[in-house]
Amino acid sequence: MRLRLLLPALAAVLGLGLQPAKAVVYGAETFTLANGMQVVVIPNHRAPVVSHMVFYRAGAAEDLPGKSGIAHFLEHLMFKGTPKYPAGAVMDVVARNGGNQNAFTTRDYTGYYQNIAADRLPLMMDMEADRMRNLILNKSIIDTEREVIIEERRMRVDNVPASILQEKLDAGLWMYNHYAIPIIGWEPEMHQLTDVDAKAYYDAHYTPNNAILVVAGDITMAALKPLAEKYYGAIPLPKGVVAKPTTRARDTYLYPPSANRVVMHDERVSQPQWVKQFIAPSYNVGDRTDVHALEVFADLIGGGSTAKLYRSLVVDQKVAAGVSASYDAEAVSYGVFYLSLTPSPGVELAKAEGAFDATLAALLKDGITDADVARAKGRMAARLAFAKDSPMSAARAVGTSLASGVSLADIENWPDAMNKVTTEQVRAAARKLFATASSATGILLPAEEKP
């Protein structure tokens, strides 16, 4: 009975023909303030809570040469206070009002959020708007927090062999493209970051016309609009800046296709790992007609324990303890298609890699069926149905897409686009990717035995 109730819901999300109306995922509404800041509301009245998020169209790919890590550094500095809300006040106010908050930096954007009771939303907006224009950046704060991010790098990268390998892969895969820059930064450059660097980055990127406000939860556009105009609409633009949303045109130059391979030994490694990533089209760059087909393909081969690669390598051949595939098409520049494998205990990595390559080749040749594509679409629809029920998940999904250059229309019409993907399109897009795209393969092994 529960399955029969669920299927119509999934069909409605995917637009599988049970409803003639066009599928709408989040029911989001948007408008733009006079100073260029985009405002988005996603109503969800199941509980009296909201998720309040502000995204800046600036990430590690905006770091200037020699200043790697400045975007992530500024994320930390945004919690160091303003004259109105001194250092620690924002954390304290959110906690005392029963909410939680955090921030994140990616290659393409930086985001700040609070999850809070709906009646506390004006307070959150006041604090977030205040630090968009009044952040205190002095040398003493910079010197102290610089040591924090350097220690964070040591903990998250230098002490994690897989993270070190990932930096090597990114550098070899992207080369000239700014996506080669580590989000946290290169340590020698992090030591040189100053208050002047932070202030320059803050002034250049933390402006209303470079920001997106997303509020999801127990709120309506009628209620949100006057609040947005009061708190964010009052923020003036820097002198000479045009009051319209900023756009980014990244350099999309790529070196001729190549297949790089990095083998790394580390005494801290106990279980070998194999990863491979390809430069792939995104919603903004490359052949966009392949994007939705590759999204389906990634789920088809890597979408859990019933997916093709898992069934073949883990269940049937027993050469792998784990296998995964994913695809990130939401990027200002190119996207990335990821593959990974952990061999079963006692299985040589070379044998597991060979089995992986053979299985993938068989899939690309004639192993993708209409039923496989339909199951992948069903799994994707189910995840979307659950994700959109959470105000935070909905706000983050919409905000990250918008900050990456995806339009709200494309976000809301995603189920219709996915429904139109054919099996032949999936086969063709996957074959093209693996035959023509640059790749980087990483192998992580235990320390080599000494004679």
C-alpha positions, -999 to 999 in steps of 0.1 A, spaced: 0 0 0 28 24 9 45 17 -24 14 24 -44 11 58 -25 47 66 -32 48 59 -69 24 87 -79 44 112 -58 76 102 -75 60 103 -109 48 138 -102 83 149 -92 98 134 -123 70 145 -146 63 109 -157 30 117 -174 5 112 -145 0 150 -144 -3 172 -175 10 202 -156 47 211 -158 67 197 -129 79 223 -103 104 212 -77 106 238 -50 79 263 -59 105 291 -54 98 327 -61 124 354 -67 129 392 -72 159 415 -72 164 444 -48 173 479 -62 210 473 -52 211 441 -73 208 415 -46 187 385 -57 161 373 -32 145 338 -33 118 324 -11 109 287 -9 77 282 12 74 252 34 48 255 62 52 221 78 70 236 109 75 272 121 112 273 112 132 288 84 166 284 68 182 317 61 211 316 36 233 342 19 255 331 -10 283 352 -25 294 345 -61 330 342 -50 350 311 -41 385 297 -43 386 302 -81 384 340 -75 416 338 -54 443 360 -70 477 346 -80 498 342 -49 468 347 -26 453 311 -25 430 305 4 418 341 8 382 332 0 382 305 27 401 329 51 374 355 47 348 330 56 365 326 90 369 364 93 332 370 88 326 357 123 351 381 139 325 408 144 313 443 136 309 474 158 272 464 163 278 427 168 313 423 183 334 391 180 314 361 192 281 380 193 267 363 162 274 328 175 260 337 209 228 353 195 220 324 172 226 299 200 205 318 226 176 319 201 177 281 196 192 281 162 223 268 145 246 283 119 277 277 98 294 286 66 312 269 37 335 278 9 337 261 -25 355 268 -58 326 289 -71 308 305 -41 308 310 -3 277 306 18 265 315 53 234 302 70 212 301 101 184 276 109 161 293 133 125 298 144 105 318 118 98 347 142 136 352 147 142 357 110 144 395 112 172 392 138 192 369 115 188 392 86 199 422 106 232 404 117 239 390 82 233 423 65 255 441 91 285 419 84 281 423 47 292 460 50 307 466 85 331 437 91 361 446 112 394 435 96 425 446 115 460 431 118 456 415 152 425 396 141 441 386 108 473 373 125 454 352 150 429 337 125 457 330 100 472 305 124 437 289 127 434 282 89 470 270 87 463 245 114 430 235 97 450 228 66 474 206 85 445 187 101 424 183 70 450 180 43 485 173 55 474 147 79 450 130 55 468 111 26 437 110 5 435 148 7 471 152 -4 464 129 -33 434 149 -43 454 181 -44 479 164 -67 451 152 -90 435 186 -92 468 202 -100 475 177 -128 439 177 -142 432 214 -142 467 230 -146 460 265 -159 423 265 -149 416 281 -115 400 249 -103 435 237 -96 437 261 -66 430 243 -33 400 258 -15 419 260 17 450 274 -1 487 264 -5 504 267 29 533 289 18 508 314 4 485 312 34 514 324 56 516 356 35 479 366 36 474 400 52 446 423 64 451 443 31 444 411 11 413 403 32 400 438 29 405 439 -9 387 406 -13 359 417 10 354 450 -8 355 434 -43 331 405 -37 310 410 -6 286 435 -22 248 432 -26 249 428 -63 272 398 -59 250 381 -33 219 359 -33 195 356 -3 175 324 0 150 318 27 131 285 29 105 274 54 75 289 71 76 322 51 59 337 21 70 362 -5 46 387 9 62 384 43 98 382 31 99 411 6 95 439 31 121 423 54 146 419 26 141 455 15 145 467 51 177 449 60 194 441 27 179 467 4 194 495 26 230 483 19 246 508 -5 267 497 -35 303 507 -36 309 539 -55 309 533 -93 293 498 -91 263 492 -113 232 480 -95 227 447 -113 238 411 -104 274 404 -113 283 378 -139 314 357 -142 331 347 -174 359 324 -163 388 315 -186 377 281 -200 410 272 -218 420 236 -214 452 219 -225 449 191 -251 433 160 -236 456 139 -215 454 110 -191 475 117 -160 483 91 -134 496 98 -98 508 69 -76 514 79 -39 527 58 -11 521 67 25 528 49 58 495 61 72 476 42 45 463 7 54 438 1 26 447 9 -10 424 34 -28 418 41 -65 401 73 -78 397 88 -113 382 120 -124 373 135 -158 368 171 -169 331 171 -180 306 195 -193 287 217 -169 255 237 -171 276 267 -182 306 253 -202 309 225 -227 282 205 -245 252 211 -222 231 186 -242 251 159 -224 247 172 -188 214 155 -180 224 123 -197 256 122 -176 236 128 -144 215 98 -152 246 77 -161 264 86 -128 234 74 -108 230 43 -131 265 31 -123 271 45 -89 237 52 -72 240 28 -43 240 -10 -38 217 -17 -67 237 2 -92 256 -15 -120 292 -11 -109 284 -21 -73 264 -52 -83 292 -64 -107 324 -55 -87 312 -59 -51 285 -85 -52 293 -107 -82 331 -105 -88 339 -96 -51 370 -77 -62 359 -44 -45 347 -36 -10 333 -3 -23 327 16 -55 312 49 -64 305 73 -92 293 109 -91 290 139 -114 291 176 -105 277 197 -133 270 228 -113 301 249 -119 309 282 -134 336 265 -155 337 228 -164 322 201 -143 338 169 -130 329 132 -133 343 111 -104 349 74 -100 364 56 -70 371 20 -59 384 3 -28 397 -32 -35 385 -61 -13 410 -73 14 435 -95 -2 428 -84 -38 456 -66 -56 447 -31 -67 458 -38 -102 433 -67 -104 405 -46 -91 413 -17 -114 413 -41 -144 380 -55 -134 366 -20 -131 378 -10 -165 364 -42 -181 331 -38 -164 328 -1 -175 338 -10 -210 311 -36 -212 285 -12 -199 295 14 -225 294 -11 -253 259 -26 -248 252 -29 -211 228 1 -206 191 -8 -210 159 12 -208 152 -5 -175 185 7 -161 178 43 -171 143 41 -156 156 28 -123 182 55 -121 156 82 -128 134 67 -100 163 68 -75 170 104 -84 133 113 -80 131 97 -46 162 116 -33 147 149 -46 113 142 -30 130 138 4 155 167 0 129 193 -9 110 185 23 138 200 44 140 238 44 178 237 47 183 212 20 160 231 -3 177 265 4 211 251 -1 202 232 -33 186 263 -49 213 287 -36 243 267 -48 227 262 -82 220 299 -86 255 309 -73 269 285 -99 251 302 -128 221 279 -131 188 297 -136 158 293 -113 138 281 -143 163 253 -150 162 243 -113 124 241 -112 122 223 -146 149 198 -138 124 169 -135 110 176 -170 145 177 -185 155 145 -168 123 128 -180 132 136 -216 166 119 -214 167 87 -235 188 56 -232 207 63 -263 215 98 -251 230 83 -219 251 58 -239 263 85 -263 272 110 -236 291 84 -215 310 71 -245 320 106 -255 332 115 -220 354 85 -215 368 86 -250 377 123 -253 379 140 -219 411 147 -199 414 125 -168 435 121 -137 439 87 -120 451 86 -84 464 55 -66 470 56 -29 491 27 -14 507 18 19 544 27 23 567 7 1 587 -20 19 623 -11 24 650 -36 15 
